[in-house]
Amino acid sequence: MYSRIFGYFFLAVGVLLFLAVAVAGPAWVTEHVILRIVSLPEDVPPRPLEEAPVTWEEVSEIVTPERVEAHVRAMSENPSRVVGYPGNRAAMEYVVDAFHAGGLAEVSVDTFTVSSPVDHGFTLTVHDSVDTEIPVYQFWPNLVRLNSFTDGIRGPLHYGRRGEFQAFNGKEIEGSIVLVDFDGRDQYLNARMLGAQAILFYDSGPGSVTNNQAQRKILDVPADVPRFWVPDQHAAAVLAVARSGEVEVTIRGRMSWERAETWNVMGWIPGKDEQLPGSDATEKWKDRVVVLSAFYDAMSVVPGLAPGAESAGGVAAMLELLDVLRAHPPGYTVLFLATSAHFHGLQGVNDFLDRHQRKDEFFLERIPEEDRIPFDLFLGLDLTSRADQVGLFSYGDFIFFTSNLDILYEPYADRYLNYARKAGVHDEADSRTAYLNTLTHPLRSQESFMPAGPAFDHEMVTLAGLHGMTFATVNDNRLLIDTPKDRIEYVDFPNLVRQVRTLGTLLPAMLSDPEAFDVDESIRLKDEGRDIEGRVLEFDRTVDFFKPNTPVSDALVVYEPGYTSHSGVRGFMVTHADSLGHFRHSMVRFPRGPTELRSYGLGADGRIVYAPDLGEEGNATFPLAVPNAAKVNNTIQVLFPCEEINLFDIVDPGVFVALDNLTV
C-alpha cells in the first residue's frame, strides 16, 4: 500500500521536473528549484599576497645575461660531462665552489658509483700517401654491447650517403668501413647487414644532427654494430676519402663499462627562526624544508663528446637563484641539491632518496637518523633555451603514474599563478606570458607542453611517496640534447635569462607564504619504490651438479622498462654485479608487475660471452622476470657461456612471416 503511494509520488515529481525542464528550461529549474533546496559551496579563491616580495627589476639586477652565460660556459667547456669522464668531476667542483662563494651553509658532497661506458680514445688512421690519424668517438652501447679494437680493424672506406641500399650499388661492402650521413634514421644498419665492419657518422649539414636522429642510433638489443662519430673539423677530409672508395683506413681504440664515481652536492639556506603563522607555537619557518634541485651532468649518443650546453640551463638557473635568495632571504629552509647521473636513469636523485628520505617506514628505518632530510617539497629545475616560457609540471615521461597528481597539486598551481600575477609574469590573455599554467591548464594536458618527452628528477620523488614538481621550459623540442652538437654557440641566452628571472620572482613569493604547503591532506601518495637484489650465476656442473652456484663476476644487469632515451635520459638501467655476482637495483619503477631483467657478461673486446639462459635450467627454473611482491625482491639470474650472432632482416618479405625461433 505505502510502497505504491510512494511510487506514484516520485513518479509525479519526476513528471513535473521533466515538464519544468522541457518548458521553462534547465537554468530556471536550477535557480528556482534546486538552489532553494541545496546550496553550492562557495568558491574560495587563493589568498592573495599583499605584494610581490621581489620585483622583476630587482631580480634583473642579480640575474644578468653575462652571469648566466658564464655558468653555462664553465659547464660546457669540457668535451664531456657524462659520468666517468673528467668533465663530470670538473662540473662538480665548479658547483661546490659556487655553493661556497654563495654563502651556503653546511656544503657537503655525497659520492656514489654508476655503471657508465667510458671511451678511452679511438683513432681513424687514413692509409693514403701518408698515414694520417684522426680522432673518432664511439657511440653509446647498444644496450650493453660496445666495441674495443686494441689491434684495430682495417678496410676500404666507402661513402654510403644516408644508408639506403642504392648507395651501395657497385661497391664491395663486405669487410669495409662505411661513412654515412647522420640524418639517415636507422638505415645505417643496411651497411652492417651487407658486411661492413664499422659505421662512421658525421654532421652532413644544417639540421641533420637532432635528438630524434640520435635516438635512432642506439638499439635496445645488444647487437654488434660498431658506430663512430667523426668530429666536425675532420669531416670534410674523411668525406673526400670516402667518396674516392680507394683508400683503406684503420680504427683502433678501447671503450669499457666502468664503475664510475660521481657526486651529489648539497648546501643550505636556513629559514627564519620565528613562529610560522597559523601553526602551533612550536613550529617555526625554518622547520619546513624545500629542496631546490638541478642536475649538472650531460649526455650524448657519443659519450666522449657531450658538452651539454643546453643541459646546463637548470644548474645555471639554480646558481643564479641562490644569489636571489641570498639577497631576499626565504622564510622556509632551502636545500640546494645539485645531482649527477640524471641522464643515467635519474640515478642521482635516486641516490639522494636512498640516503636521506623515504616515506615508507621500511626504507626510512634503513637510513641513519643523522642522515635523514625530511622535506616538504622538491622543486626541480630543468630549463633549456629554445623557448622563453616556463611552467610547472607534476608529470614527466619517465614513470607512468596511475594516481591523479593534478588533483593533489592543484592548490600549488593556484598559488603559483597568484605569485606570478602579482609579479607581473603571468597574464591569461597573453599567449607569450613568461609563466604558463601548465599544471592545470583548462584546454591542454601537461604532456602537450613538453614535446621532447623529458624525464624529470621529481618523478623519483613522487615514486617515493613525497611531494615533488619541476619547473621546465615549455614547448621546447630540445633538438640538440643527447647529441655531440649541444654546444654553447647554439644556446639562446635571452630565452634562458627570461626564464631564470621569472623563477626569481616566483620562488621568493612561495618561500615567504605561510600557506605554501596547504594541500588536501586526504590525498596521500604511497611510496611505491621497490628494490631488486640478487646474484648472477652460471650453472657449472663441475662445481655444483644440482644448482647454479658459480658467480659471473662483473656481469652487467639491465633493467629495461621503456624507451632507450627520454630526451637524453637513458631508459635502460645498467648496474655491475660484484666479484661474487651480487647486484642491486633500487627504486624500480612500474612496480605493479614483474620486472624483466637481462644480464650479460662481456669480454675484453666488448663481445657478449655470457647471456641469459632461457632453457629449462635457466629461465624455466629461475625466472628472469622478478615479481614485485615485497619491498626488496630477490632473484637469481642464470647465464650461460655463449657465442654471439647478429640476425638482420628477420621478416620474410615474401610471406611476411618473422623468424621467431631458432634450433641449434
Helices and strands as residue ranges (DSSP letters): H 2-23, H 26-29, I 30-34, H 35-37, H 56-62, H 65-76, H 86-101, E 105-127, E 131-138, E 149-159, G 165-168, E 177-181, H 189-193, E 198-202, H 211-215, E 227-229, H 232-244, E 248-269, G 285-287, E 289-295, G 310-312, H 313-327, E 333-339, H 347-356, H 361-364, G 369-371, E 377-382, E 390-393, H 405-423, E 435-436, G 446-449, H 458-463, E 468-473, G 488-490, H 493-510, E 530-538, E 550-551, E 556-559, E 565-566, E 569-570, E 573-576, E 582-588, E 595-602, E 608-612, E 625-626, E 632-641, E 651-652, E 657-658
